[in-house]
Amino acid sequence: MNIVVCIKQTVDTEAAVSADAEGRLLADGQTLVIDPYSEFAVERAVQLVEEHGGEAAVVCIGGDEALPAVRHALSMGASAGYLIDDAALAGADAAARSRVLAAALARIPADLVLGGCKSADTSSAQTMPRLAVLLGLPCVGVATALAVDPAAGTARVTREIDDGVAVVEVPLPAVVTAQQGLAEPRYPNVRAIMQSKKKPVTVWALADLGVEAADAGAEASRTRVLRYRAKPARQGGRIVEGETVPEAVAATVELLAIEAKVW
């Protein structure tokens, strides 16, 4: 079976990020890595190919700086990479990016499309569901387990829900988004890293995909980021005292209403 994984490159989640005076994210000098949720998806795709045969390819939107993320996926076992590099994509949001990915997927045969359930930077969780709608495919999100039956043409997905898990069976082709726990990413050895350098990476511009710049960049975006700001420093807790439990509870409720303003 043929699997395509949509991946993203993000700032290392262990890095300390900051914003400038105008609220723009400062990424200069930061370590860029493959998004961890993308990595979960790549690992499961490679495992499925090892189980059932076929090939796994990865698709990424980005410039030259995103190539290491594609190469990392190839070193994990993906067979081919596709990089969509076009200056017109600057400022594209999830809606615009999903249209570009849909155009790319129209050129890559896929029995299954995987991707992260969200990304570690924006956490919008929008791109993959939008892509599924554009492709006209069923979408199962927040997957923690995935099995496929190529003969029956179905996928069985275990996904997180608020009070437990749900098991869903969908016909293939389908879109599935990865949550932490779907697969434990492997650490590529030196041999795998060297072999990945020989694997093909196709670079596409928007024109190669038949997509107009006006339909893919900031002009086509439905949302706009106004500014970034650091999360407020966490404050210490308070100990509410009272001679009896009812007194302590009443004092706590009063603080929640007056100071915390939780309702």
N, C-alpha and C positions, 0 to 999 in steps of 0.2 A: 504494500500500500504506500501511497505517496502522501507525505505530511508536510505542511508548510507552517512554520512558526514565525509569527510577527514579533520581533524583538525591539527593544528600545535601549539606548544608552543613557545613563544618568550619572550624576555625581555620586561618588562613593558614599553609601549610607553611613559610614563611620566618620565621614569628614564633617568638620564644623563649617557651616555655611553662614553667610551674612549678606545684608543688603546695603546699598549705598544710600546717600541722603535722599535720593529721589525714589527709593523703594525698588530699585532694580537689583535682581539677584546677581551676586558676584561669583562667577564661576571660574574666573581666571586663576590659573595655578592649582585648581582642584583636580583630583584624580577622577577620571571618567571610567566607568565600568559598565558591563552589561547589567541591566536592571535585574534584581533578584527574582522578581516574579517571571520575567522572561526566561531566566535561567531554569526555573522549575519546569517551564513548558518545554524548553529544549531538551532537558534530561529525559522527560517522559516520552517525547517524540523519538529520541534515539533508542530508548528502551523498547518502544513498540516496533520500531524497524528491526531491532535485534530479535524480537519475538516472532514477527510475521513476515519479515522481508520488506523490500521496497527502499525508498529513499526519504530522507528528511532534508528540507531546505529551509533557510531562514531569510526573512525580508526585514530590512531596517531602513528607516528614513533618517537621513543625516549626511553630513559632509565627510571629509577625510578623517575627522576626529572620531567618527563612528565606526570606522573600519576595524579597529581592534575588537570592538564588541562582536562584529561579524566573525572575525578570525577566531575569537574565543569559542563561539558556538560551533565553528567548524572543528576546532580542536576537541570539542566534546563528542563529536561524532557525526554532526550534520555533513551532508555531502556537497552542498552548494550554497552560495550566498548571493543575495541581491541587495544592492545599496541604491536607494533612491536619493540622488543628490541634485538639488536645484535651488538656486538662490531665492527663487520665488516662494519657497516653502517657509521662509522666515516668518515667524509669528503665527503659523498655522495652528489651529486648535484641534480638538479631537474630531469635530465634524469634517474639517478639511482634510485631516490626515487619513480618516477612514475612507474618503473618496479616492485618495491617491492609492491606498493599499488595495482597495477594490479593483482599481485598474490594473495593479500589478498582479493580483491573484487571478485575473482573467487570462493571464499569460503563463501561469504556472499550474499544471495539473495538480489537484489536491483532493484526496479522499477525506482529509481531516485538516482543519485549520486550528492551530493552538496559539495562545498568547497569554500574557499576564492578566489577572483579573483587575489589576490596577497597576500604576507605576509608582515607584518609591519617591518620585519628586512631586508630581501633581496629585496623585491618588484620585483622579477624576473618574476612573472606571467607565469611560465612555467609548473609547476607540473600538474595542473588539465587539461590543453589542451593536454599535452603529455599522461596523463592517459586515456583521451577519445579516443585518436588514438589507444592506445594499446588495449582498450576494444572494439574498433570498434563501438563507440557510437557517436551520434551527440553531439556537445558541443556549448553552448550559454554562452558567458562571460559577465562580468560586469552587472549582473542583478540587477535591482532596484525594480522589481515586478515579482512575480511568482505565477501562478495559475495552477492547474492540473485538468484534467477530467479523473478520473480512468476508467469510463465506455468507453470513446472514446479512452483511451490510449494515451492521448496527454498532453503536457505542453505548456502553453502560457507564454512567457517570455518578459518582457519589459527591454530593455538594453540601456545603455548609448552609444551614438555615438558622433562624434565631434560637430555636430550642432544641437543636440536634442536627441531624443530617437527613438528606433526602436522596433516594436512588432513582435516577432518571435514565430511561432508555430512549435513544433517538436514532433515526435512520441516518446513514452517511450519504453524502458529505454533511458535516456539521462543524460548528465553531464551538470550542471549549476553552474556557479561561481558567488559568491555574492559580490556585491559592497555595500558600505555604503548606507543605505536607504532601503535595501531589507526588513529588519525587525528590530525593536528596541528590543535588548536583554533584557530579563526579569532578575530581581534580585531574585535569589532563596531564599526562606525563610528558616528558621531553620528546619522546618519539611522536606522540599525537600532535604536539605543538608543531614539530617540524613538518609532519605530513599535511597539516592544515594549510601551510603556506603554498602547497601545490594544488589545493582545491580551487575550483573556479569561483570568482566573485564578479558578477555582472553589475555594472554601474549604469543606471538609467537616469535620464533627465525626464522632466514632465512631458516633453515632446515625444520621447520614445514610448510613453504610455498613452499617448493621445489625449493628454489632459491639458487644458488651457490654464495658464498661470492665474487667471482671474478666478478660477474654480478651485484653487488649491492653497493659496497663501492667506495672508492676513485679511484680504478683502473678502474671502469666502468664509471666514471664521464666524461662528455664531457667538463666541464669547471673547472677552478681552481682559487680560490681567492688568489691573490698575497699579498694584504695588505689592511688594513682599515685605513682611516684617517678622521679626523674631518672635517666637512664642514667649509670652510673659514668664518671668522666673517663677518657679513653683514656691508657694509660700508654705510655711509650717502650719501644722494643724493646731487646733485649740482644744484644750481639755475643759469640758463643761462640768462644773462641780454642783452638787446638791446634796442635801442631807438624805433625801430619799430618791428612789428611781423616778417617781412621777415628777419631782421637782427638776431633776436633771433633764428629763425628756421635754418638759415644758420650756425650759431655758434653751435647749437645742432648737426646738421648733421656732422660738422667737428669733434666735440668731439667723436661722435659715431664711426667715421671712424678711427681717429688717436689714441684715448685713449682706447676706449672700443673694437675696432677692431671687430665690429659686422659683417663686410663683407670684 
